[in-house]
Amino acid sequence: MTEKLSDTGRETVLAPLLANGWEMTEGRDAIKKTFKFEDFTEAFSWMTRAAMWAEKWDHHPEWFNVYNTVEVTLSTHDVGGLSSLDAKLARKFDAL
Ligand code: HBI
């Protein structure tokens, strides 16, 4: 069972992400980031690669794409907030 990020571990896990463009969402325990690309093709290509990791890890983003922009929100529905899976997927998304 995926564990919700604990208060102690949370800082350590989230700090590098918050320093790399992720931010806490208002009103819910989630993180979000807007990715900007050259054009729609680049954005959708990134989404396709990102989707393969989400499927591999059975952990899926909430995302919204308009042309060259992808807004990503990560949270773990099963625990009603942030888990280590969200941090793991965020790190992967940043590396794609
Ligand atoms: N993705 N972000 C996210 N959060 C979940 O809780 C989740 C998921 N993908 C699949 C999944 N849970 C399944 O394990 C079922 O709980 C739906």
py3Dmol code that shows the C-alpha trace and the ligand (Angstrom):
import py3Dmol

protein = """\
ATOM      1  CA  MET A   1       0.000   0.000   0.000  1.00  0.00           C
ATOM      2  CA  THR A   2       1.408   3.379  -1.013  1.00  0.00           C
ATOM      3  CA  GLU A   3       2.203   5.560   1.991  1.00  0.00           C
ATOM      4  CA  LYS A   4       1.263   9.224   2.192  1.00  0.00           C
ATOM      5  CA  LEU A   5       4.378  11.435   2.466  1.00  0.00           C
ATOM      6  CA  SER A   6       5.050  11.865   6.178  1.00  0.00           C
ATOM      7  CA  ASP A   7       5.599  15.305   7.690  1.00  0.00           C
ATOM      8  CA  THR A   8       9.279  14.582   8.251  1.00  0.00           C
ATOM      9  CA  GLY A   9      10.050  12.973   4.890  1.00  0.00           C
ATOM     10  CA  ARG A  10       7.929  15.494   3.021  1.00  0.00           C
ATOM     11  CA  GLU A  11      10.405  18.377   3.225  1.00  0.00           C
ATOM     12  CA  THR A  12      13.343  16.290   2.051  1.00  0.00           C
ATOM     13  CA  VAL A  13      11.414  14.735  -0.802  1.00  0.00           C
ATOM     14  CA  LEU A  14       9.671  17.884  -2.013  1.00  0.00           C
ATOM     15  CA  ALA A  15      12.471  20.468  -1.654  1.00  0.00           C
ATOM     16  CA  PRO A  16      14.319  19.558  -4.874  1.00  0.00           C
ATOM     17  CA  LEU A  17      11.063  19.491  -6.817  1.00  0.00           C
ATOM     18  CA  LEU A  18       9.903  22.841  -5.477  1.00  0.00           C
ATOM     19  CA  ALA A  19      13.302  24.213  -6.458  1.00  0.00           C
ATOM     20  CA  ASN A  20      12.749  22.918  -9.989  1.00  0.00           C
ATOM     21  CA  GLY A  21       9.468  24.573 -10.920  1.00  0.00           C
ATOM     22  CA  TRP A  22       6.983  22.416  -9.032  1.00  0.00           C
ATOM     23  CA  GLU A  23       4.688  24.133  -6.575  1.00  0.00           C
ATOM     24  CA  MET A  24       2.106  23.078  -4.003  1.00  0.00           C
ATOM     25  CA  THR A  25      -1.469  23.331  -5.263  1.00  0.00           C
ATOM     26  CA  GLU A  26      -4.048  25.438  -3.425  1.00  0.00           C
ATOM     27  CA  GLY A  27      -6.567  23.564  -1.332  1.00  0.00           C
ATOM     28  CA  ARG A  28      -5.280  20.051  -1.831  1.00  0.00           C
ATOM     29  CA  ASP A  29      -2.218  17.988  -1.054  1.00  0.00           C
ATOM     30  CA  ALA A  30      -0.738  17.886  -4.566  1.00  0.00           C
ATOM     31  CA  ILE A  31       2.064  19.391  -6.634  1.00  0.00           C
ATOM     32  CA  LYS A  32       1.765  21.050 -10.029  1.00  0.00           C
ATOM     33  CA  LYS A  33       4.062  22.283 -12.763  1.00  0.00           C
ATOM     34  CA  THR A  34       3.563  23.854 -16.176  1.00  0.00           C
ATOM     35  CA  PHE A  35       5.801  22.506 -18.939  1.00  0.00           C
ATOM     36  CA  LYS A  36       6.295  24.623 -22.051  1.00  0.00           C
ATOM     37  CA  PHE A  37       7.482  23.236 -25.361  1.00  0.00           C
ATOM     38  CA  GLU A  38       8.394  24.546 -28.821  1.00  0.00           C
ATOM     39  CA  ASP A  39       5.056  23.572 -30.330  1.00  0.00           C
ATOM     40  CA  PHE A  40       2.176  21.129 -30.045  1.00  0.00           C
ATOM     41  CA  THR A  41       4.111  18.257 -31.570  1.00  0.00           C
ATOM     42  CA  GLU A  42       6.866  18.615 -28.957  1.00  0.00           C
ATOM     43  CA  ALA A  43       4.308  18.869 -26.170  1.00  0.00           C
ATOM     44  CA  PHE A  44       2.379  15.816 -27.301  1.00  0.00           C
ATOM     45  CA  SER A  45       5.554  13.835 -27.883  1.00  0.00           C
ATOM     46  CA  TRP A  46       6.581  14.577 -24.296  1.00  0.00           C
ATOM     47  CA  MET A  47       3.119  13.576 -23.066  1.00  0.00           C
ATOM     48  CA  THR A  48       3.437  10.291 -24.919  1.00  0.00           C
ATOM     49  CA  ARG A  49       6.777   9.523 -23.266  1.00  0.00           C
ATOM     50  CA  ALA A  50       5.418  10.639 -19.906  1.00  0.00           C
ATOM     51  CA  ALA A  51       2.345   8.468 -20.355  1.00  0.00           C
ATOM     52  CA  MET A  52       4.498   5.360 -20.882  1.00  0.00           C
ATOM     53  CA  TRP A  53       6.143   5.919 -17.464  1.00  0.00           C
ATOM     54  CA  ALA A  54       2.806   6.631 -15.809  1.00  0.00           C
ATOM     55  CA  GLU A  55       1.450   3.373 -17.162  1.00  0.00           C
ATOM     56  CA  LYS A  56       4.608   1.418 -16.266  1.00  0.00           C
ATOM     57  CA  TRP A  57       4.388   2.634 -12.670  1.00  0.00           C
ATOM     58  CA  ASP A  58       0.568   2.569 -12.554  1.00  0.00           C
ATOM     59  CA  HIS A  59       0.595   6.159 -11.340  1.00  0.00           C
ATOM     60  CA  HIS A  60      -1.109   8.697 -13.562  1.00  0.00           C
ATOM     61  CA  PRO A  61      -0.966  12.487 -13.802  1.00  0.00           C
ATOM     62  CA  GLU A  62      -3.845  14.908 -13.954  1.00  0.00           C
ATOM     63  CA  TRP A  63      -2.837  17.022 -16.922  1.00  0.00           C
ATOM     64  CA  PHE A  64      -4.167  19.673 -19.289  1.00  0.00           C
ATOM     65  CA  ASN A  65      -2.616  20.466 -22.657  1.00  0.00           C
ATOM     66  CA  VAL A  66      -3.151  23.561 -24.780  1.00  0.00           C
ATOM     67  CA  TYR A  67      -0.894  23.787 -27.849  1.00  0.00           C
ATOM     68  CA  ASN A  68       2.717  23.881 -26.487  1.00  0.00           C
ATOM     69  CA  THR A  69       1.830  23.893 -22.791  1.00  0.00           C
ATOM     70  CA  VAL A  70       1.181  20.954 -20.461  1.00  0.00           C
ATOM     71  CA  GLU A  71      -0.086  21.662 -16.942  1.00  0.00           C
ATOM     72  CA  VAL A  72       0.621  18.658 -14.711  1.00  0.00           C
ATOM     73  CA  THR A  73      -0.806  17.962 -11.263  1.00  0.00           C
ATOM     74  CA  LEU A  74       0.344  14.972  -9.243  1.00  0.00           C
ATOM     75  CA  SER A  75      -1.355  13.464  -6.235  1.00  0.00           C
ATOM     76  CA  THR A  76      -2.188   9.949  -5.072  1.00  0.00           C
ATOM     77  CA  HIS A  77      -5.910   9.337  -5.070  1.00  0.00           C
ATOM     78  CA  ASP A  78      -5.507   6.164  -3.047  1.00  0.00           C
ATOM     79  CA  VAL A  79      -4.073   8.057  -0.066  1.00  0.00           C
ATOM     80  CA  GLY A  80      -5.810  11.392  -0.650  1.00  0.00           C
ATOM     81  CA  GLY A  81      -2.592  13.326  -0.983  1.00  0.00           C
ATOM     82  CA  LEU A  82       1.078  13.229  -1.896  1.00  0.00           C
ATOM     83  CA  SER A  83       2.971   9.960  -1.831  1.00  0.00           C
ATOM     84  CA  SER A  84       6.463   8.905  -2.851  1.00  0.00           C
ATOM     85  CA  LEU A  85       5.009   7.885  -6.210  1.00  0.00           C
ATOM     86  CA  ASP A  86       4.205  11.515  -6.969  1.00  0.00           C
ATOM     87  CA  ALA A  87       7.780  12.572  -6.242  1.00  0.00           C
ATOM     88  CA  LYS A  88       9.108   9.683  -8.310  1.00  0.00           C
ATOM     89  CA  LEU A  89       6.904  10.570 -11.281  1.00  0.00           C
ATOM     90  CA  ALA A  90       7.731  14.281 -10.948  1.00  0.00           C
ATOM     91  CA  ARG A  91      11.454  13.511 -11.078  1.00  0.00           C
ATOM     92  CA  LYS A  92      10.912  11.370 -14.147  1.00  0.00           C
ATOM     93  CA  PHE A  93       8.816  14.068 -15.856  1.00  0.00           C
ATOM     94  CA  ASP A  94      11.570  16.612 -15.203  1.00  0.00           C
ATOM     95  CA  ALA A  95      14.109  14.288 -16.785  1.00  0.00           C
ATOM     96  CA  LEU A  96      12.161  13.514 -19.971  1.00  0.00           C
TER      97      LEU A  96
END
"""
ligand_1 = """\
17
HBI
N -2.641 7.448 -10.237
N -2.106 9.575 -9.515
C -2.641 8.356 -9.277
N -3.131 8.124 -8.070
C -3.659 6.912 -7.763
O -4.111 6.703 -6.644
C -3.678 5.917 -8.745
C -3.161 6.228 -10.009
N -3.181 5.329 -10.972
C -3.767 4.031 -10.818
C -4.226 3.762 -9.473
N -4.193 4.673 -8.494
C -4.750 2.372 -9.267
O -3.899 1.685 -8.401
C -6.172 2.355 -8.713
O -6.138 2.780 -7.393
C -7.074 3.180 -9.535
"""
view = py3Dmol.view(width=600, height=400)
view.addModel(protein, "pdb")
view.setStyle({"model": 0}, {"cartoon": {"style": "trace"}})
view.addModel(ligand_1, "xyz")
view.setStyle({"model": 1}, {"stick": {}})
view.zoomTo()
view.show()
